[in-house]
């Protein structure tokens, strides 16, 4: 599992957009979604 990852990123995903298509081997990601419905696959 993740040991320590000290990074914060703020982003915007437009309708129909994709975020991801990559993998982190040393960190976990947490997503906070507001004002929209979403699907995680």
N, C-alpha and C positions, 0 to 999 in steps of 0.2 A: 504494500500500500504506500500511500504518499507519506513521506517523512516531513518535509517542510517546503512550502512554496509561498513565497512572499511576493505576490503580484496582484494588482487589481486593474481590471479593464472595464470600461463603460462603452457600450456599443448600441447600435440601432439596427434592427432587422426590418426591412420594408416588407409589406404584404407579398407573399409568394417567394420571399428570399430564403436562403439556406445558410445556416451557421454550423460549422463543424467540418465534417469530412476529414478529420484528423484525430490523432490520439495522443494523450499525454501519458508517458510511462512513469513520471515521477510526481505528478500533481493530480488532484481532483479538481473538477470545475463545478461551481455552483451558479445556477442561473436564477435570477429574480425577474419574473415577468409581471408587468402591470399594464392594464388597459387593453389587453388583447387575449384572444384564445390562441392556443398553440398546440402543436403535436411534437412529441419527442419520439424518435425512432432509434 
